[in-house]
Amino acid sequence: MTSSGRADRWVRAHPVVPDSLLALAVGAVVGPPSVEILRAATSPGWALWTAGLCGVVLLGTVALRRIATEAAFVVAGLAMAVTVALPNTTIRPAGLGLAGAGDEMEIPLFFLPTSAVYLILLYAVAAQCAPFKSLIALGISVTGAVLCTARTATAYGALPAGWLTLLLALLALLAAVAGTWSMGRSHFERRQRLVEEATDAAERAVTGERQRIARDMHDIVAHSLAVIARQAEGGAAIAAKSPERAAQALSVIAGTAREALTDMRGTLHVLREATPQEAVQPSLAAIPALVERLRATGVDVRLVEQGTPEAMTPSAATAAYRLVQEALTNSVKHAGSDPAIAVTVAHSPQASVITVEDDGGNSGDRPTVPGAGAGLRGAQERVHAAGGTFEAGPADGGFRVRAEFRVRDRKG
């Protein structure tokens, strides 16, 4: 992780630090003019000190806006309520450097610039709290805007108390409250959408990985068990007549079982990793060995390879291997005895075509191994995910599976 990444993580873990810096920055902006207004005011000292203390409290709540949002808003609301309840004060405009103003003017003490800090807390509640609490905060703030307008009507020196002026003042306060709350809710909803999108992406990734592992397990187990079942049937049939061939069948069964266990360990290894790594997937280079293992069991299977797979992607190569594995399993399970199987892997500059076809064998002379057809569906999903086309169905008394990966589908 980079130093900037570590710093960002630390700041996220300690939000009070940046929020305290924000409080100081805001105080540096609104503090000096508020102090100047209080120095120019002629109200009783207790009222001025109370207004100043409420301003400091408002600034302090900014530092707590993320670690104690609701409590900070309540404290800020109380500070504003006290400030609004204080009596109006009379100030000398000359003391504020206002040329041409009258000798004195009367203003409510919530006219202090520090009162604007309340909007930061309203934004925090809208951006972080649940909708119901956010609406309560909005209602409190709207009520406060109405009360502030009513208090403004008692300050004749600063603002004429005509209805139009009061209406404009109320609209301005309501616009400030509604705008701040709306921005906070927009931030809240945007963050919720990001969380939902991240959750959906994680769920899709988990589902995709589960499906991939299920397909791999099916390919490994179904292929191995189909070979074992056929060898067990053959061994049982010839045990009395040819013990040597029966022993050979048992040897094939043991070897197939060991290979299946090895493949299963490799597939399930990713589930035991704290940080899963991409499992090593078989590719085109493993097809000859796959065919040879099946041929060793006595099945008549031939492999024809044409051209070189110069343009095949790793995902297409893995899909091709799994296609051949599943098609061979399908032939061993469902064809009759002594099937002849042809595997063709043909590459050209335009496409790579994988075909597995059997002749059906001596149909009807022995039962097929049960299966639900999930393997071919899994193979089809793999081929489509790699950008290829898939075909499977009866052909010339047997069964044919074909996939094509065109070069143009893998570019760009």
Buried (B, 14 or more C-beta within 10 A) or exposed (E): EEEEEEEEEEEEEEBBEEBBEBBEEBBEEBBEEBBBBBEBBEBEEEBBEBBBEBBEBBBBBBBBBBEBBBEBBBBBBEBBBBBBEBEBBBBBBEEEEEEEBEEEBBBBBBBBBBBBBBBBBBBBBBBBBEEEBBBBBBEBBBEBBEBBBEBBBEBEBBBEEEEEBBEEBBEEBBEBBBEBBEBBBEBBEEEEEEEEEEEEEEEEEEEEBEEBBEBBBBBBBBBBBBBBBBBBBBBEBBBEEEEEBBEBBBEBBEBBBEBBEEBBEBBEEBEEEEEEEEBEBBBBEBBEEBBEBBBBBBBBBEBEBEEEBEBBBEBBBBBBBBBBBBBBBBBBBBBBEEBBBBBBBBBBEEBBBBBBBBBBBEBEEBEEBEBEEEBBBBBBBBBEBBBBBBEBEEBEEBBBBBBBBBBEBBEE
